[in-house]
Amino acid sequence: MTTAFDPIVLGDKHLTSRIAMAPMTRSRAYGPGAEPTELMATYYAQRADAGLIVTEGIQPSTVGQGYPDTPGLHTPGQVRAWRTVTDAVHREGGVIFAQLMHTGRIGHPSLLPDGLTPVAPSAVAAQGTVYTHQGPQDFVTPQELTEAEIRQTVGDFANAARNAIEAGFDGVEIHGANGYLVHQFLADNTNQRTDGWGGSTEGRIRFAAEVVTAVAEAIGGHRVGLRISPGNVFNDIAEDNPVEVYGALLDRLAALDLAYLHLMEGPDSSLTARLRKAWPGTFVLNPFTYPDATGVDALKLVEDGSADMVAYGALFLANPDLPRRLAAGGPFNTADKATFYGGDHRGYTDYPTLTA
């Protein structure tokens, strides 16, 4: 019987276990330049015993930033600073993928240089607020991307992936979940386009497919993962037919031989089973455990074949040595919900006290 503590080959990397650290926004790229800091190098190196670390969301372009103090991968300075992080993780024997996250309409002009405003598939504002350095601000109506801007954004993802490899990352994960830009193209309420980038199922999946394809062509499909969250309503998302849309997306991507598919599960576990069956490669599952953090019971998902790997979020914040504690059955420190933003799939909206 395969267990979560058994090794697995992911692309060209041999992982020591099937326990992944899920991406969680930390907002620690303080100061100008959106560059990672020494604190971030320490944070990730402490968690290098994970079979795979997926970083916090990293914007692939300036306009892709949606939260304060989040890091980028689109300038030479950012690439140099990330090398400090990846070197620290590799010294501890870890494997680390950079999550590329363009937030799209989720953001605010005050987080961007003068003259820029958040962008999206369609000019539809999200309901709610985003935290800024000036406090909570209502989401604004985003600028609808033109055809040329869409193609530029696809190129931005590919360039950021090349930068990630230059910075020493072992691969990248495309963030197609949680109501950010890739998800906005997939969803009905955020993509109201009638051109080739919307409307039909093929139109809705086009942006996600072209981003993943461009990144795979840039760095090799064996270094690329994709994260999705079908039916997730976080960030004011509504999807009428996730079974059809995500089934078509997986069919389109199957031939790319990606490193993995990472599912952030919702309440409908039957959809998880469908996608698990449809995906020909490595299947990473961040299980739906709301309102609790993912715990020891999730290890059984590897044993029963529901997933090839299981991703832990909040528990990794309070337990840097989580794999060891999981193997021993505990004890576990409890993560204070105030210490993290966006961990797992629960969508906390209070800005964090960054103590983890």
C-alpha positions in Angstrom: 0.0 0.0 0.0 1.3 3.4 -0.9 1.4 5.9 1.9 1.9 9.7 2.1 5.4 9.1 3.5 6.6 7.1 0.4 8.7 8.9 -2.2 7.4 10.0 -5.5 8.9 11.3 -8.8 7.5 14.6 -9.8 8.7 15.6 -13.2 12.5 15.2 -12.9 12.5 15.6 -9.1 12.6 12.8 -6.6 10.5 13.8 -3.6 11.1 12.3 -0.2 7.3 12.1 0.6 3.9 12.8 -0.8 3.2 15.6 1.6 3.1 19.1 0.0 3.1 22.5 1.6 0.2 24.4 0.0 0.7 28.0 -1.2 -0.2 30.7 1.4 0.1 34.4 1.0 2.5 35.9 3.6 2.9 39.6 2.5 6.5 39.8 3.6 8.1 41.3 0.6 8.5 44.6 2.4 10.0 47.7 0.8 10.4 48.8 -2.8 10.8 46.4 -5.6 8.5 43.6 -4.3 11.6 41.5 -3.6 11.7 38.5 -1.2 13.4 39.1 2.1 15.7 37.1 4.4 12.7 36.4 6.6 11.2 34.5 3.7 14.3 32.5 3.1 14.2 31.4 6.7 10.5 30.6 6.6 10.8 28.3 3.6 14.0 26.6 4.7 12.4 25.7 8.0 9.7 23.8 6.0 12.1 22.0 3.6 11.1 18.6 5.0 7.9 18.9 2.9 8.0 16.6 -0.1 7.2 19.7 -2.1 6.9 23.4 -1.1 4.7 25.6 -3.2 5.4 29.2 -2.5 3.0 32.0 -1.8 1.5 33.6 -4.9 4.1 35.6 -6.9 2.9 38.2 -9.4 4.2 37.7 -12.9 3.9 41.4 -13.8 3.4 44.7 -12.0 -0.3 44.9 -12.7 -0.7 41.3 -11.4 -0.3 42.4 -7.7 -3.4 42.4 -5.6 -2.2 42.5 -2.0 0.3 44.6 -0.1 3.9 43.4 0.1 3.6 40.4 -2.2 6.6 39.3 -4.2 7.2 39.4 -7.9 9.2 37.5 -10.5 9.4 40.1 -13.3 12.6 42.1 -12.5 16.3 41.2 -12.2 16.3 42.3 -8.5 13.4 39.9 -7.7 15.2 37.0 -9.5 18.4 37.7 -7.4 16.4 37.9 -4.2 14.5 34.7 -4.9 17.8 32.9 -5.4 18.5 33.5 -1.7 15.3 31.7 -0.9 15.8 28.7 -3.2 19.4 28.3 -2.1 18.3 28.1 1.5 15.7 25.5 0.7 18.0 23.4 -1.4 20.7 23.4 1.4 18.1 21.8 3.6 17.3 19.2 0.9 14.0 20.6 -0.1 12.1 21.0 -3.4 10.4 24.3 -4.1 8.0 25.4 -6.9 7.1 29.1 -7.4 3.3 29.8 -7.6 2.7 32.3 -10.3 -0.4 34.3 -9.4 -2.0 37.2 -11.3 -4.8 38.5 -9.2 -6.7 40.2 -12.0 -9.7 42.2 -10.7 -8.8 41.3 -7.1 -6.7 44.3 -6.0 -6.8 48.1 -5.9 -5.1 51.0 -7.7 -3.4 52.1 -4.5 -1.4 48.8 -4.6 -0.1 49.6 -8.1 2.1 52.3 -9.6 0.4 55.5 -10.7 -1.9 55.1 -13.7 -2.4 51.3 -13.4 -5.7 49.7 -12.4 -6.6 46.0 -11.9 -7.5 44.1 -15.1 -9.9 41.3 -15.8 -11.6 39.4 -18.7 -14.6 41.7 -18.3 -15.2 45.0 -16.6 -17.1 43.5 -13.7 -16.2 44.6 -10.2 -16.0 42.0 -7.4 -18.1 42.4 -4.4 -16.2 43.1 -1.2 -13.0 44.8 0.0 -9.3 44.2 -0.3 -6.8 45.2 2.4 -4.3 48.0 1.4 -1.7 50.0 3.3 -4.5 52.6 3.8 -6.9 49.9 5.2 -9.8 48.0 3.6 -10.8 49.4 0.2 -13.8 48.4 -2.0 -12.9 46.5 -5.2 -12.9 48.7 -8.2 -14.3 48.0 -11.7 -11.3 46.4 -13.5 -10.1 47.3 -17.0 -11.2 44.8 -19.6 -8.2 43.2 -21.2 -7.8 43.7 -25.0 -6.8 40.9 -27.3 -3.2 42.3 -27.3 -3.2 42.7 -23.6 -4.3 39.1 -23.1 -1.5 37.8 -25.3 1.0 40.0 -23.4 -0.3 38.6 -20.1 0.2 35.0 -21.4 3.8 36.1 -22.3 4.2 37.6 -18.8 3.5 34.2 -17.3 6.0 32.5 -19.6 8.7 35.1 -18.8 8.0 34.8 -15.0 8.5 31.0 -15.4 11.8 31.5 -17.1 12.8 33.9 -14.3 11.8 31.3 -11.7 14.2 28.7 -13.2 16.9 31.4 -13.3 16.2 32.1 -9.6 16.7 28.4 -8.8 13.2 27.2 -8.4 12.5 23.5 -9.3 9.4 24.4 -11.2 6.3 26.6 -11.1 2.6 26.3 -10.3 0.1 28.3 -12.3 -2.6 29.6 -9.9 -5.9 28.9 -11.7 -7.9 29.0 -8.5 -9.5 31.2 -5.8 -11.0 33.8 -8.1 -7.8 35.2 -9.5 -7.2 36.0 -13.2 -7.0 32.5 -14.6 -10.1 31.5 -12.6 -11.8 34.7 -13.7 -11.5 33.6 -17.4 -13.0 30.2 -16.5 -16.0 31.6 -14.5 -19.4 32.7 -15.8 -19.9 35.9 -13.8 -16.4 37.3 -14.4 -16.0 36.4 -18.1 -18.8 38.0 -20.1 -16.8 38.1 -23.3 -18.3 37.1 -26.6 -15.0 36.9 -28.6 -12.7 33.9 -28.7 -11.7 34.3 -25.0 -15.2 33.7 -23.6 -18.7 32.6 -24.3 -18.4 28.9 -25.1 -16.7 26.3 -22.9 -13.8 26.4 -25.4 -13.6 30.1 -25.1 -13.6 30.0 -21.3 -10.8 27.5 -21.0 -8.7 29.2 -23.7 -6.7 31.6 -21.5 -5.9 29.0 -18.9 -4.9 26.5 -21.6 -2.7 29.1 -23.4 -1.0 30.2 -20.2 -0.2 26.7 -19.2 1.0 25.8 -22.7 3.2 28.9 -22.9 4.8 28.1 -19.6 5.3 24.5 -20.5 7.0 25.5 -23.7 9.2 28.0 -21.9 10.5 25.7 -19.1 9.3 22.2 -19.9 6.0 20.6 -18.9 7.7 18.4 -16.3 8.4 21.6 -14.3 4.8 22.9 -14.4 1.8 22.4 -12.1 -1.6 23.9 -12.3 -3.9 24.7 -9.3 -7.7 24.8 -9.8 -10.7 25.2 -7.5 -13.9 24.3 -9.4 -17.0 25.7 -7.8 -15.0 27.8 -5.3 -17.0 31.0 -4.6 -14.1 32.8 -3.0 -13.5 36.4 -4.4 -17.1 36.6 -5.7 -16.9 33.7 -8.3 -19.8 31.9 -9.8 -19.5 28.9 -12.1 -22.6 27.4 -13.7 -21.1 24.2 -15.0 -17.7 23.3 -13.5 -18.0 19.7 -14.6 -18.1 20.6 -18.3 -15.6 23.5 -18.1 -12.9 21.7 -16.0 -13.4 18.4 -17.9 -12.7 20.3 -21.1 -9.7 22.1 -19.6 -8.1 18.8 -18.4 -8.7 17.2 -21.8 -6.9 20.1 -23.4 -3.9 19.9 -21.1 -3.5 16.2 -20.8 -1.0 15.9 -23.6 1.4 18.5 -22.1 2.7 15.9 -19.5 2.6 18.4 -16.7 4.3 17.8 -13.3 1.0 17.7 -11.6 -2.6 19.0 -11.2 -3.3 20.5 -7.8 -7.0 20.5 -6.8 -8.3 22.8 -4.0 -11.3 20.8 -3.2 -14.8 22.2 -2.6 -17.7 20.5 -0.7 -18.6 18.4 -3.8 -16.3 15.4 -3.4 -17.9 13.7 -6.4 -16.3 16.4 -8.6 -12.9 15.5 -7.1 -13.4 11.9 -8.1 -14.3 12.9 -11.6 -11.2 15.1 -12.0 -9.0 12.4 -10.4 -10.2 9.9 -13.0 -9.8 12.4 -15.9 -6.3 13.5 -15.1 -3.6 11.2 -16.4 -0.7 12.5 -14.3 0.2 13.2 -10.7 -2.9 14.4 -8.7 -2.2 16.7 -5.7 -5.2 17.2 -3.4 -5.8 20.0 -0.9 -8.9 18.4 0.7 -12.0 20.3 1.9 -11.9 20.2 5.6 -13.7 23.4 6.5 -13.9 24.7 9.2 -10.9 22.8 10.4 -7.4 22.7 9.1 -6.3 19.7 7.1 -5.2 17.0 9.6 -3.9 13.5 10.0 -7.0 12.0 8.5 -6.0 13.4 5.1 -3.1 11.0 4.9 -5.6 8.3 4.0 -6.3 10.1 0.7 -3.0 8.7 -0.6 -3.5 5.3 0.9 -7.0 4.9 -0.7 -5.9 6.3 -4.1 -7.9 9.5 -4.0 -4.7 11.4 -4.6 -1.0 10.9 -5.3 0.0 13.7 -2.9 -1.9 15.6 -0.2 -1.3 19.4 0.4 -1.4 21.0 3.9 -1.8 24.7 4.4 -2.5 26.2 7.9 -0.9 23.3 9.8 2.4 24.0 8.1 2.4 27.5 9.5 2.4 26.4 13.1 4.4 23.2 12.6 7.5 23.7 10.3 8.4 20.1 10.9 4.9 18.9 9.9 5.9 15.7 8.1 7.6 14.4 11.3 4.6 15.3 13.4 2.2 13.7 11.0 4.3 10.5 11.0 4.1 10.5 14.8 0.4 11.3 14.9 1.2 14.7 16.7 1.3 16.7 18.8 0.4 19.7 16.6 0.6 23.4 17.4 -2.6 25.2 16.4 -2.4 27.8 13.8 -4.0 31.1 14.9 -6.3 32.1 12.1 -5.0 35.7 12.5 -1.6 34.6 11.3 -2.4 33.7 7.8 -4.2 35.0 4.7 -5.6 32.7 2.1 -4.3 29.4 3.6 -6.1 26.2 2.5 -9.3 27.2 0.8 -11.3 29.0 3.5 -10.8 32.6 2.4 -10.2 34.5 5.6 -10.7 38.2 4.9 -9.0 39.8 8.0 -5.5 41.0 7.2 -3.0 38.8 9.0 -0.8 39.4 12.0 2.3 38.0 10.3 3.8 35.9 13.1 4.1 32.4 11.5 
